[in-house]
Amino acid sequence: MIQLSILKINGYGPWTLTLGSDREHALQMLQASLYKEIQKLFSEKNCLVFLNRADEFFVISNELTTENHIEIQKILEKSFDIRLSISIGFANSPLEANNNAFEGKMNQILLNKEYSIFGFINDKFESNVSIMHFDIENLTSRRKINSPYEITSIVFNLYIKMLNFFLQKNSLTFFMGGDNFMVIANDDAKNSVKEFIELMKKESNIILNCGIGNAKTGRNAVKLATKSLDTIREIRDSGKEKPDVYELSC
């Protein structure tokens, strides 16, 4: 069972118009500063934040209570001249948790009115998070023949294919920068990862590595997924035949 918290800047569009036309640089700095602070606050509680469209943030918030969310909201409201809402959902799959959080907000199911927290929390469920961490094998060699923007095109096209493939498995994909992607996964997604890797080899001539981590909290699952990915690299660099997928659990 996984719990997701979705943070959204309230009234962001109308508020930006009050800043005039020469505002984009200020908005970019605000979004970057806000992401940094949200990541800091949630990671201190053993969670992990994924940036979604810059004005929205997804958090793997397993084991966090409503009171934990209120504590974070209070700090954010003191630090930034904006209002945030939080919608929370839990389910057996990441996509279902996302849908439950969405429904909680749309139906105005309040967990705390003062701090705009909506949705559902169940602190009695058995917490379990699976993360798949992908990177592209030897993207450096492509930089010898492709310009930086062409590399971006390759990476983003892969992102779209990965997002759509794993969405069909009720899992959520996020671009992490560089050539790195993470999927908040369920068993169906994990069981399909080799199929996706083979598909990208055939369709796009892209070789992927995938480290998988399983734990009770988001931060620990990501730690194990990254450690798994590092293990693949270590096996490769030792001269042995590397696996495409490596998995760790705790």
N, C-alpha and C positions, 0 to 999 in steps of 0.2 A: 504494500500500500504506500502510495506517495502523496505528499501534500505540496501543493503549489500556491504561492502567493503572487498576485499580479499587481504591481504598483503602477499607477497612471497619474500623470500630471493633470489636474482638473482645470478646465477652461484655458488650456494652453494656447490654442489658436487665437481667440479673442484677446488674450493678454499680450501676445507678441505684437499685435497690431498697435498697441499703445506705445510701443517703443520706437515707432517711426520706421522709415525705410532702411536706414543705416543700422540694422539690428543683427544681421546674420552672425557677425563675429562674436557678439555678446551672447547670442543664443547657443552657439557652439561651445563657448567656454562654460556657460551655465550647465549645459547637458553633460559635459565632461566632468565638471566638478560634482554634479549631483550623482552621477554613476559611481565616481570614486568613493563618495561618502556612503552611498547605499551598499556598495560592495563591502566596505570596511565594517559597517555596523552589522550586517548579516553574517559575514564570515567570522566575526567574533563570537557568533552564536552557532558556529559549525554548519552554516548554510552556504549556498553559493548563488550568485546573481548572474543572470544572462541579460545582456542589453537587447531590447527589442524595439526597433524603430526610434531609438533615442529618447522619446518621451514616455516610454513604457519599459518596465523591467519585470522579468520572470525570476522568481526565487524558489529554489527547492528548500522548503521550510519545514521539513519533517522535524517533529518534536518541539516546535515552537507553539506557544499558547497565544491567545488573544492579547494577554498582558504583555508578552514579549513584543508583539507588533505595535502596541500602543507606546511602549518605551521607545522604540525606534522612530515612530511617527513624531513624538514630542521633540526628539533631537533634530529631525529633518525640518520641522516647522520653525524651529528656532534659528536654524542655519540658513534657510533659503526663503526668499519672498514669494513662495508659491504654495499651493495646496495640493496634496496627494490623496488619492483614495487607494485602498487596498482591498482586493477581492481574493478570497481564499477558498480552495476546494481540495478534496482528497478523493482518491479512487484507486482502482487496481492498475490503471494505465495512465500515463502522463496526459494523453489527450482527453480522457474522461475527467481527470482532475482539472484541466483547463476549462472544459465545458461546464463543470459544476461551479467553478469560481465565477465564470461568466453569468451563469443563470442566477447565482446568488446576488450579484450586483444588479442585473436587469430586473429581478423581482424584489429588489430593495430588502433583502434579508439581512438585517443589521446585527452585527456582533458588537459594534460600538458606534453610536451615532456621532459623538463629539469628534472622533478621529477618522470618520468615514471608512469604517472597516466592515466589509460585507462578506457573506458566504457561510462556509461551514467548516468547523473544526471538530475533530474527534480524537482526543488524546488517548483513547483506549486501543486504537488499531495497532497492528504489528508493523513497525516502520521498516521499509525496504526501498533502497534507491539503487538503480542500475544506470551507469553512465558509459557510453562508448565514445572514446576519444580517437578521432581519425587524423592522420596527416598524409600528405602526398609524398610518395617515395621519389627522391632525387629531382625535386622541382628545380633545383639549382641549375641542372644541365639545360633546362628549357630557357633559362635566362640568357644563355649564349646565343640563342637564335630568335627569341621573342622579346619585344620591348616590355617595359614594366606594365603598361596598360593592357597589352595583350595577355600578360600573365594574369592580371586582374580578371580579364574576361574568362580565362580558363577556370580560375578558382570560383568565380561567381556562377558560371554555368554548372559546375560540379555541385555547388551549394543548392541550386534549384533542383537538380536531379536527386540529391540526397534528401532534401526536405520532402519532396513529393513521395519518394519511395518509402521513407520511414513514417510519414503521415498515414500511409495506408496500413501501417502496423501499429497505429495508435500511439506513436512516439513523436517527440518534438526535437527538431534539429536547430542548432545555432552556430553561426560563423563566429569563430573566436579570434580572428585575425591571422595574418600570414597565410599559411596553408593548413590551418587547424580548424577542426569542426568538432562539436560535441553533440551527442544525441542523448536526451533523457529518454531512457529505453524501458521496454518491458521484455518479457521472455520471447514474445513473437519477433520483436526487432532483433534481439541477440541471436535467435535461431536463423535469421535471414541475412546476417551480416556477410557471410561468405558469398552468398548469392549476389549481393550488391557489389562486392569487390570484384567478382568475376564479370559482372555486367559492365562496370566502368572500364575494365581492361579491354573488353571487346568493343564497346561503343566509343570510348574516348581515348583509348591508349593511355589511361591513367592507372598507375599502380598505387594502391592505398594500403596503409598499415592501420590496424585498429586495436587499441588497448581498451579492455573492459574492466570496470571496477564495480563491485557490489558491496554496499554497506548500509547502515541504518540512517545515515545522514548524508546530505548533499556534498559537503566538503570532503568527507572521508571517501565517498564513492569516487569523486573526481580525483582525489589523491591516488587511489588505487588504479584508476583508469590511466592516469598519466604515468604511474610507475610501470604499468603493463606495457604502455607504448615505449617507454625508455628501455624496457627489457627486450623488446623486439629489435630496437636499434643496437643494443649491446650484443645480441646474438648475431646480427648481421655484421657488425664491425669485427667480431671475433673470427670471421671467415666461415662460420657454420651456415647451413641453410636456414634462413629466417622463416618463422611462421608469419602468416598474414594477420593472424588474430592471437591475442594473448589475454588471459582473464585471471583476475585476482579477486578474492572475497575476504571479508572479515566478519 
